[in-house]
């Protein structure tokens, strides 16, 4: 018994340990993801970095940002002598360069745009201890660069002398992702920058919803004319024009519903099936369509030619239809349905085998019979046909001179090819350009993907995929068929939908990947060519987990029935799907395929669409699917596909914690006076005037090698401030509420502190909250104290600040918690909730603040009030707003960022992001009292207004010196061609 138990342990335990390790690795891979401080994936810079060289291959900095960090570094290091430089340069450089790390968002706790961001990257405990031991006084210089010299001294004075407080401020508790462990973690860096994979090897991609409410969208094409429009065809017979901004023109490009043969039955294969624009559409101005029609109760396939309207480039002339070709259909299924122009300029037409099952027509079936057009790929020349036949035969068509063969045939032996595409070729080398890929729907066992070549026989009905279907034909030595590049059994799917080779710019990882799907199973799949062997390697595509897709505007679920694939003018990939396979159900959605693991370098893929003249109205796009970034955490995994639209979580407004009022002390001055607090003007606003003094006595030590500073210090501050409430005080905030410690400087400290304090003396007091790149407020690690906080219900009583030196801690000063700290007991959390802003002001002051005026009276000179924010139109009675006034509307009540709204003609309205740049953003920010615009956020990234709010300005172009957006070059007030999905936002600083 003992032996058996022992053997069992030896047999089972290794497997259990392996399973546990795999689960831990899976959890580690899923908890965080590479992300930059602009909330986007990392990238490879277009030029190698010079300063932060370790991130030249993959990270979050381009050369411009790298130079900016280099300047910061040398500005800080100017304060050091040689020994200090040698000791501390490596620490300063490493800390500054973490903005370039592919895990920058995690190091700065910036993965969620709605939570505060750390001031400095999170360090591992050991590294922080070394930094404190060697170079702790450099913290003041790093913070001075970030928050200004008027605040950094009080921030750092206490924590620099206390290692526990110092590392509580800088340490990131996640030991896997803190610096420098994040660089050496093998699991995190093994496939960094490659497409994410789940434990089964499935490629994890995400989606962006770009259109919805469509009725079986069967095709999407572009004009290749610089406008970046795309044209979407519905099975009913409508074709719609979408602009580059996602808006749809209300007039259809084409309406053939009166002629198209289809029905509302689920799975009906008849209808409007495809459209192709002439490759030189601006000159030739022709389009070609493929649809089902009934002529004298006989079902046919019709290929027609239309001409663009002479008065509107967004409409076809419906009276210009000219039939190019008609083919009688023996049955209602297997209609084929693809039109496309090859790189040779010829029109390719893909027709099904005629229907029913097993191609039962004739001795060999339609597909092997070259005297019929059914089951074939045709190639026609439709140029120069205005005064002659509708098409001519290209001179190199393979069966042009073969007796009893139709000259239009380019390839044969196909069953029911559904969705084909032309490879654009590798962007760098052009390799693969012109190849034609098709998905051919199978019969009973296999679906296949084919590479179409001139004169090729693709085997149907002799073969289905790689296997024999008609054994007699299959063993015929004259078959000479071309095998598919890939075939899959019906356990994976029963109706292939052909796709595209990705050749876009935005997602370099996907270059050369053939992405396709299955209509019945909803499975997304990919093939990658092995250039050496010529084999195609299969990988399934699944939706990334919530953490993988946690980027702005991304989703990770889709409707099951994949109807078609498409690419836009820039080469980005899309697929069209529906939740109800009926020509009349408005359940169709278009999704853009997104790789969240790597993006192109900033600026590399920038396109500027050519202007489009529009007649009619624009219907603006509003996504229906919930963005992953907005989802609340859930233990339920997101399914790869869905047959019905479901919301995995219900959004509820965040619960607010009890507010904590914090009044920060301003900079020290001279005399010591403490005044009684002023009575509050309203119950919700408390103003406190504090005055203290600071006296400093410095004695020169006898030995110059070890200077010491002895100081008797009291603080004098004068403040009457209403500041947004926050949560549990952080170590830096605590240090601001205590007296700066007197220290014994060693080495470089004397130089550092002398330079720093000399800058403080020349700097005016600024009470604006510190911001960083992209304007995110800084976050600090939680700090706990044994001293209880007092209730904020009553004004603090006057008291004097006492200093006491403890012999067991030489050089350290301790101070009782000052009376301007008060809060209710709360449970500390890593990411505190943002409390509401107190906006109750005396009426006269409130009116002036709405107008952006300064408070000029002596008693109000150093008071800072939050500017009131609102969502509604117009303004309250009694306020007189200047025309052109602006405000930032933020769902979180933040004062330094939000959607831009402007006051014109008695109402507030939004501004479109078309042409809006950083110069226009600076005009807005200066109106609100900020220095500049840190970032301009487009596509309603900072929230979109509801439909009751009008769009007032569009096409705003500023030089940067204007006093208002109304002085900039712009469209007429109220005239626009955009939607609230393009509301512009700014982050000020």
N, C-alpha and C positions, 0 to 999 in steps of 0.2 A: 504493500500500500504506500509506504513511504517512498519507495523507488518510483512508483507510478506518479505520485504527486510531484516528485522532483523532476521527472521527465516532462511532466505537463508544464511545470514552471519554465523549464529550459526551452520548451517548444513554443509556448504561448507568449511569454513575456517579451521576447525580442520583437514579435509582431505587434504586440500592444504598444511597445515603446516607439516603433516605427510609425504606427498609426497616430500616436500622440504628437510626434515630431511633425508629421505631415499636417495635422490639424493646426498646430501652432504656427507653422510656416504659412498656411493658408490664411490664418487670422492676421498674421503680421503683414502679409501682402495686401489684405483687404482693408486695414484700418486707416491708412493714409495713402496719398498718391502725390506724384510730382506736380507741383503747381507754383506759379510765380506770383508776385505781389500784385499783378494786375488781374488776377483770377483766371489766367489762361495757362495752357500747358507750356512747358519749357521748349526750347528750340536750339538749333545749331546756328550760331551767329554767322552772318555772311562773310565777315572778316575775323581772323583770329584775334582774341583779346590780348592786350599787352600787359596789363597789370594783374588781373585775376586770371592768369593763364590756365589754371586747372579747370576752368569752365569754358574753354574754347570749343570743345566738341559738343557739349550739351549743357544748357543752363538757362538762366533768365536775363542775361545781359548781352546787349550788342556793344559794338565798339564805342559808341557815344556814351553809354552808361558806364562802361569800363573806365573811360577817361574821366568821367565825373567822380567816380570813386577814387581814382588816383589823385585827383586834386584835393579831395577831402583828406586823404592819407597824408600827403606832404604838408598840408596846412596844419594838421595836428602835430606832425613830427618836427615842425619848425620850433616847437617849444622845448626840445630836448637837446641835451649835450650828447657827446659821442657815446658815453656809457649807457645813458638812458635809451638812446636810439637802438643800440645793440641789444639791450634787454627787452624792450617793449615793442619794437617794430613788428615782430612776427604776430604778436597778439592783436595789435591795431589792424594790421592788414587782414588777418583771418576774420576778425569780426566784421569789418566793412565789406569784405568780399562775399559774405553769406547772402547778400541780396542777389548774387548771381547763382546761388546754389539751385539745382532743380527742385530741392525741397524747401525753398525760401518761404513759401506760404506757411508751411508747418513750423519752421524755425521761428517765424514771427507771429505765429498763431493767427494767420490771416486767411485761412481757408474759407471762413464764412465772412462775407462782406458786411454783415450786420453786427459783428462783435468787435470789441476793441482789439487793436493790434499792439504787439510788444514793441518797446522802443528799440531794443537790441535783440539779436538772435539768441534763442535759447541755448544755453551751454550745458554740457554734462557736468556733474558734480566735481569730478576730479580736475577737469580742465579749469573750472571756475576757481577752485581752491588754488591751483597753480597761478592763475591770473591774479588773484587777490594777493598772493604771497609776493609776486614779482612786480606787478604794475598796477596795483589797485587805484592809485591816484589818477591814472589816465581816464578813469570813468567820467570824471568831470569834463574832460575835453571832448569825449565822444557825445555826451549829452548836450554840451554847449552847442555842438554842431547841429543837433537835432531840435532842441527846444529853446535855444536862445540863452545868452549869458545871464539874463535877469532871473532865471528860474533854476539853473543847474546847481548853483552853490548850495542852496538849502536842500536840494535833492540829494546831493552826494556827501555832504559833510559828515553825517552820522554813519551812513552805511559803509563808507570807505574804511572806517575803523573797526567795523564789526563783521567778521567773515561770515557769520550766520546770516545777518541781514543782507550783506553784499550778494551772497549766492542765492538767497531767497528771492532777490530781485532778478538775478540773471539766469538762474538755473531752470532748465526745462526738465520736468519730472519724467517725461517719456525717454527712457534711456536708449531706446532704439533709434530715435529720431533727433536726439540732441546733438549739438556740435561738440567734438568732432566724430562721435560714433557713427553718425549718419554717412560719413564718407567711407568707413571701413566695414559697414554691415554688408556681408556678402549677399544676403537674401534681397536687400533693397537695391543693390547695384548690379546684380547679375544680368538683368535684361532691361536696364534703365534706358529709356528712350525708344524701346521697341514696343510694338503693339502688345497690350496687355493680354494675358491668357488666363483662363480659369484653370483649376487643377486638372481638367480633362484635355487641356490644349485648345479649347475653343477661344477664338479671337474675340476680345471684348471691345465692342464699338458702341457708340452712342448715336443719338439722332437729334435732329432739330426739325420741328414742325414748320412747314413753309406755306401750306395751303390746306384747306379743309372744306367740307360741305359739298364735295364733288360727287357726281353720279357715275360710278364705275369709270374713273379716269384711265383711259387705255393707252395714252401716249403723251409724252412731253418732249418738245423740241425747242431749239433756239434758232435765231435768224443769222447768227454769226456776222452781225453788221455793226458791232460796237455798242448797241443799245442795252445788251444783256437782258432783253426781254425773254420770256419763255412762253410757249404756246401749249395749252393743255386741252386735249380732246376727250370728250365724254362719249360713251358708247351710244347715247341717244342721238348724237349728231351735232352737238355744239362744240365749238373750239373757242377758248377764251385766251385773252392776252393778259399776262402778268408782267408788271414792271419790275425793275431791279430792286425796288424797295418793298416788294411783296404785295403791292396793291393790284387789284384786278380792275380792268376797264369794264364798265357795265354793259357795253355793247359787244355782242359776240363777234369774234373774228370771222366765223362762219356758222351758219345755221342751216343744217341739212335734215332737220328732224322730219320734215314733210316727205322726204324721199327714202330715208334710211329704214331698212327692214330689221326690226328687233322686237323684243317683248319684255315685259317685266319679270319673266320667269327667271329664277335663280339658275345661273349656269348657261344661259342662252349665249351661244358663241357668235351669233350674227349681230351686225350693227355697224356703227362707224368704228373702224379698226385702226386707222393710222393716217398720219399726215406728214408730208415732207416738203420743206421749202427749197427752192432752187438754190444751189450753193452761191450763186451771184444774185441774191434776191434784190439788192439795191439797183442792179442794172436790168435784170431779166424780169423781175417783179411777178414771178409765177409760183404757185403752190400746187401740190399733187396730193390727192386723197384716195383712200382705199375704203370702200364700204359695201355692205350687203344691200341688195335691191331686189324687188320683185317686179318682173316684166311679164305681163299676161300670165300670172300665177306660176311663173318659172323663176326660181331663185338664182340670182347671179351675183358674181363679184364684179364690182365696177371700179376702175381706176380712172379718175377724172383730173382735168387740169383747170385751175382757176387763175385769174389775173387779179393783182392787187387793185383796190379802188384808186381811181385817179385823185380822189379828194381826201383819202384817209389811209395812211399806211398801216393802221390797225384794223382794217377790214378788207375782206375780199369782195370783189364785184360778183355778186351772186348770179348775175345774168351772163357771166363770162364762161360758165362751165362748158367744157369740151371733153367728151369721152375719149380717153386714150385706148382703153382695152376693156372688154367684158368677157367673162368666163362663166359658163353655166355650171352651177353647183348641183350634183346629183342628190346631195343630202344637206341637212341644215348644220352639220358640224364639220370640223376640220376645214375651216375657211382660211387658214393661214392668217395673213394680215399685217405684213411688214413692208414698208417702203423706206428706202434710204438711198442717198447719193454716195457713190464711192469716191475715192481720191482721183479716179480717172474721169470724173464728171458725168458718168452714166447713172441712169436710174435703175436700181435693183428692186425686183418685186418677188415676194416669197408667197407662194400659193400652196394650200393644203392638198391632200390627195383625193378629195371629193367626199369624204365622210364615211359613215357607217363604221364597221370594224374590220380590220385586217385587209383593207384595200381590195375588196372583192371584185373589182372591175376588170374584166378581160383575163387573158391567160396569165399575164405577169403582174396585173394591177396597173393603175394609172401611173404610179411613181416610176416604174421601170419602162414605161411606154413613152418614148420620146416624140410620138406624133400628137400627144395631148399636152396642154399646159398645166394640168393638175399634178401636184406633187413635185413641183419644179422651182428652181430659182431662175428668174428671167433677168436679162440685161437689155435695156433700151436706151437709145439716144433720142432725147426729147428736145435738143437744141435746134434752133433754126427751123421750126416746124410751123411757123405762122402761115405760110402760103402753100403748104403741102400736106402730106400725110401727118397724122398726129405723132408718129415716131418713125425712126429708121433703125436699122440693125447695125450695131458696131461691126466693123470689118474683121475684127479678130474674135468674134463669138465662136465658141468651139465647134458648134454643129451647123454652122452656116452652110456648108457645102455637103452635108450628109443627107443622103436621100431619105425621104419620109420622116425626117426630123424637123421639128419646129425651130426656125433660126433664132428665135428669141431666147432659147434655153441656154443658160450659163452653167447650171449644175442640175442633177436630178437624183432620184432615189430618196426624196425627203418625205416625211409623213405629215407633220403639221408644225412647221417651224413657227415658234412664238417668241418674238423679240430677238432681233439681231443688232449688231453694232459694228462700227469700224474703229479700229485701234488708231488713236492719234499718233502713236509712236512715243518713245522715251523723250522727255523734254530736253535732255542733254545730248543724246546721241542720235535720236530719231529712229532707233531700232524698233521694229515691230509695226511701224506705221503702215496703214493700209490693209492690215489683216482684218478679215471678216469673221466674227464669232456669232453663232446661232444656237439657241436652245431648241431641240426637236422633241416634241411631246411623244412619249412612248405609248405602247398598246397595253400589255398586261403585266410586264415585268420591269422594264428599265426606261429611265429618262436619260437623254444624252445631250452633250455639248459638242458642237462640230466647228471645225475651222474650214470655212468654205473656200474652195479653190476652183479655178476655171476648168470645166469639163469633168468635175468630180462626180462619182456615183456614191451616194451615202447609204446604199444598201437596202433601204426599205422596199418591198416587204420581205425580202430574203432574210434580213437581219433586224433585230431590235437591240440597240446597244451593241455589245460585243457578242451576243448570243444569236443563234439561229432562230428565226420565227417560222419561215417556210423552208423546211429542210431540203426540199427538192431544189429550190432556187439557191439556197445557201451553199450547196455543194457544186453548183455550176461553175466550172472553171473560168467561164467568161465574165463572171460577176465583177471582178477587179474593183472591189469597193474600198472606200476610204473609211477607216475606223474612227470613231469619235475620240476626242482628246480626253473625255471623261464620261462615264456613265454611272448611274447610281440606281439601286433597287427601289421598289415601291414601299419598302419599309421606311425609307427616308422621305418619300414624297411621290406624288402620282401625276404631277403636271408641271414640268420645268418652265421657268420664266427666264429667258436669256438676259444677260446683263452687259456690263461694260468692263473694259480694262481701265483702271483708274490712272489718269494722266494729269490730274489737277496739280495745283501749286500748294494749297493750304495744308495738306496732310502728306508729307513726304514719305512716311512709312508705308503708305498704301500704293506707291508707284509700282506699276506692273502687275498689280493684283486684279484678277478677273473676279468680279463680284456678281453673283446671280442668286436666284431663289426658286422656291417651289410654291405654286399657287394653292395647292390643296393643303399641304402641311404647314405652310407659313415659315418654312426653314430658310434662313439666309446662309449662303455658302460662298466659298472662295477657292480659286485655283491660282497657283503660282508656278510659273515655268522655270524649270531647271535648264538654264541656257546651255549647259554642257551636254546633258543627255537628251534634251528635248522633251522630257517627261513633265507632266503637270501634277503638282502636289496639292492634295485636297486639305482644306481646313474649314471647319464649320465656323460660322459667325454667330455669336450670341450677344445679347444686350449686357453691357457693363453693369456691375452692381451700383447701388446708389452712390457709394464713395467714389467709384471710378468715374461716374458721369456727373459729379458734383461741380459742374461749371455753369456759368450763366446760360439760360435758355435751352439747356439740353434735357432730353427725356430718354427713358430707357425701356419703352414698351411701344408696340405698334399693332395695327390691325392685321389680322391673320392672312387675308387673301391678297397675295402679292401679284398685282396685275402686270406691272411693267417696271422697267428701269429707265433712267434718263441721265444725261449730263448737261450742265449749263454751258454757257459760252466760255467760261474760264476752265472748264474741265472737271468741276466738282460733281460728285455723284449723288443721285437721288433714286428713290423708288416710290412707286404709286401703289397704294393698297386700299382695301375697303373692308369694312366689317360686315357688309351684307352684299353678296354677289348678285345684285340685281341692277339693271340699267336705270331704274327709277329711284333707287335708294340713295339719299344724300349722305352716304357714310364713307366717301372716299377722302383720303388724306395723302398729301405728298410729304415725304420725309427726306431730309438731307442727311447723308451718312457722315459721321464725324469720328475721327480718331482722337481720343482724349489724352493719348500718351505723348504726342509730339506735334508741334505746329511748325509752320514755316517762320523764318526770321521776320520780325516786324518790318513792314514796308515792302517786303519782297513780292507779295501777291496783291498789292493795291491796284484796283481798277477804277476808272472813272467812266461810268456809262455815258454814252452820247445822249443828248437830249431827245426826247420823244414828244412830238406834237400830239395832243390828245383832244379828241372830240367826244364829249360825253362826260360822265362822272366816274370817279374812282371809288371802288369798294375796298375799304381798308381791311387788312388781314388781322385777325385776333386769334392767337393760338388757344386751343381748347384743352390740350393735355397739360397736366400739372408739371412744372419744371422740377427736376430732381432736387435742385438746390433749395426749393421751397418746401420739400417734403419734411415732415417730422420723422424722427427715427422710428423704425418699425422692425419687428423681428420677422415679419413675413417677407420672403424673398420676392423680388419683382419677376413675374413670368417673362419668358423670352417672347412669347406672342400672346395676343389676347383676341378672342373672337368678339368680345363686346368691350366697349370702353368702360373701364372701371377706374376709380380713384382709390389708391392704396391707403391713403390716410385722409382724415378730415382736418382741414385747416381751422385752427381756433386761435384767437388772439393771444399773444403771450401774457402770462400773469405777471403783474408788476409787483416787485418787492416793496416793502415799506420804504418811503423816501428817506434819504440821508442828506442833510444840508451841510455842505462843506464850504467854509470861507477861507480862502488861501491867503496867507500873509504876504504883503508886497515886500519890496527890497528894504534893507536896513537903512535908517537915517541916524541923526545924531541925538538930540535931547531925549530925556526919559519922561514921558507924560502918559498917563492912562486916563481916558475920558469915559464917562458913563455912556452906555449905548443909547442911540437915538430911539425914540418911540417909533414903532412900526406904523406905516401909513395904512396897511391892510393886514388882516390876520395871516394871509398866506405869504407875506414878504417880510423878511427880517433883515435889518441893516445894522451892522455893528461897526463901531469906530474903535479901533485899538491903536494905542500909541505906546511904544516901548522905546528904550534907548539901547544904544550899543556903545560901550567904551572899550577900547583896546589898548593895553599896555604891553609893549614888546621889550624884552630885555635881551641884549646881545650876549650869547654864550661865550665863555672864555676861549673855547677851542673852535676854530672854523670848520673842522671836519665833521662835527656832529651838532648842527644848529638845533636849538630848541626854541619853541614859542610858548610863552606863558600868557594867557589872556584871561581877563575877567570880562565876561561878555553878557550883555543884555540886549534884547532885540527891540527895536522901535518900528512899528508898522502903523500905517494909516490905511484903513480899508472900509468901504461901504459898498458891499458887492452882493448881488444876487446871482448865484451860480447854479447851473443845472445839477440836480441831485444825482449822486452815484451810489454804488453799493459799498461793500466793506472796504475800508481804506487799505491801500496797498503800501508796501514798504517805502516807496518813494514819497507818497502822500504823507505817510507817517513822519518821514524825515523832514518834510516841509513844515510839519507841525512841531518840530523840536529845534533846539538850539544847535547851530553848527558846532561840532566838537573841536576843541583845541588839540592839535596833534604835534607830534615831533617829526618833522619832515626828514626824510632820508634820501640821499642821492639826488634824483631829478625833481623831487617834490617841490623844492623851493622855487625852481624855475617855472614849473607848471602852474602853481598856485599864484605866483606873482603875476604871470601873464594873464591868468584868468580873471583875477580880481581887478586888475587894471582895466579890463574890458567892461566889467560890471559897473564900475563907477561912471562910465560914460554912456550907459545904456538906459533909456527911459523904461518905466514900468509898463509891461504889456500883460493884460489879463486874458487875452484870447487863449483858449485851450490849445496845447501843442498839437500839431498835426505832422504827418509824415507824407512821403510819396503816396499819391492817391488819396490823401486827406483822411486816412483812417486814424481815429484817436488811439493813442498808445494804451497798451494794457500791461499791467504788472502782475507778478505772481502774488497769490494771496498772502496776507500777513496777519498773524494772530498776536494778540496782546492779552496779558492777564488783567490789565486795567480796564474796568468797566467804562462804557460810554454813558454819557448823560442824556437825558431826554431832550429832544429838540423843541419841546412845547413852550419853554420859557427862555427869555434872553439870558445869556451867560452873565454871571455875576463878576464884578471886577476882582481881579487877583493879580498877584505879581509872579513873574516867572523866576523860579529859583534854580540855581545851578549847584551841583554837588559833585565833587571829585571823589571817586572811590579808590582807596589805595590798592585794592586787588586788581584793578584794571587801569593801569597807568595811562594817562592821556585821554581816557574816555570820559565823556560828560553825559549825565543823565538828566532828564527834565520831566516833570509831571506832564501828563497829557494836557495840552492847552484847552482853554474853555471854548474855543470856537470849533472844536470837534464834538459832534453830537450825533447819535443814531439810536434807533431801536435795535434790540438784539435780532440778528438775522443769521441764517445758516450760510457760511461762506461757500462760494462756488468758484470753479475755475474761470468761467466766463460769466461775469455779472450781467444781468438784464439792464437795458437802458431805461432809466426812470423818465417820467414825463417832465417836460420843461415847465418851470413856473413862469407863466407869462402875464400874471396879474400886475398891472402897473397903475399908478395914479393917472387919471384920464388925460391931463394936459401933457404929461410926459409920454404917455402911450401914443397920442396923436402925432407927436413930433418924431417918435421913433419909427412910426409907420412911414413917415416921409423921409426917413434916413437922415434926420438932422441930428447935430451934436447937442448935448446938454451943455449950455454955456454958463450957467450960474455957478457961483463959487462953491455953493454947497453940493453941486452935482458933478463936479469936475472929474472925479475919479471913480464914478459909479458905472458899472457895466451891466446892461440889460440884454437879455436874449431878444432878438428880433422876432416878432410874432409871425407865426406861420399859419397857413390855412389852406383848405382844399376848395372852398366854395367860390362861386363867382361873385364879383362885386365886392363891396366892403360894408362895414357896419355904418349905421347912421351916425353922422357927426364927424366922420373922418374925411379929410380931403387929400386924396392921393394924386401925386403928380403923374401926368401921362408919361409912360415910359418907365415907371417904377418897376422893379423886378423883385422876385422872391424865389426862394428855393423851397420846394415842397418835398419833405421827406417823411416816409411812413414811420420812421423812428424818431421824428422830431429833432433831427440833427440840424445844427445851424450852418455848418460849413459845406453841406452837400445836399443835392436833391434835384428834382425836376425843375427846370427853369420855367417860370411863369411871368408874364409881363402884363401890366395894367394899361389898357387902351380903351377909350370910349366907354368908360364906366364899368368895365368887366375885366376879370383876370382870364388869361388864355395862355396856351402853350406855344412853344417854338419848335419847329421841325429841325431835325439834325442835318438836312441837306446843306452842304457847304459850310456848316457851322464848325469852326475850328478853335484852337486855343486862344487866338486873338479875340474872337467874339466872347469866349469864356472869360477872359480877363476883364473885358468891359463889364460883364455881369458882376464878377467878383468885386471889382473896385466900387461899383455902385453900393454893394453891401458892406463895404468897409474892409475888405480883405485886400491883400497885396496883389495876388495873381491867381490864375486858375491852374491848379495842379494837374487836372485831367478833365477832358470833355468826354462824357459817357453817352454813346449813341444807342439807337435801337431800344429806347426806353429802359436802359439798364438800371436807372435809378427810379423806375416806376413810371407808369403811364396814367394819364388822367382818364376819368370816366367820360362817357359820351356826352354828358351835359356840358362839359368844358369845351369851348371853341378853340380851334387852332388859329392863332392870330398872325404868326409870322413864319415865313418860309424863305429859303435861299438867302440866308443872312451871311454877308461877307463883310468883315470888319478889318480895319487897318490896325486897330489896337489902341488908338488914342481917343476914340469917341467917348462921349459921356453917357450915351444910351444906345441901345440896339436900334432905336429909331433913326439914329444918325448914320447907321451903317447902310451899305448897299443891300437891298432886300426886295422881295416882292411886295405888292400892294397889301395893306392890312386886310387880313381875312382871306386872301387868295393863296391857295396852296394845292399841292398834289401829293399829299402825304397823309398818314394816319397817326393815331396816338401811339401806335407801335413804334413810331420814329420820334417820339418826344425826346428832346435833348436834355441832358442833365450835366451839371458841372460839380467838381469838387474844388473848393477854394482853399487857399492857404496864405 
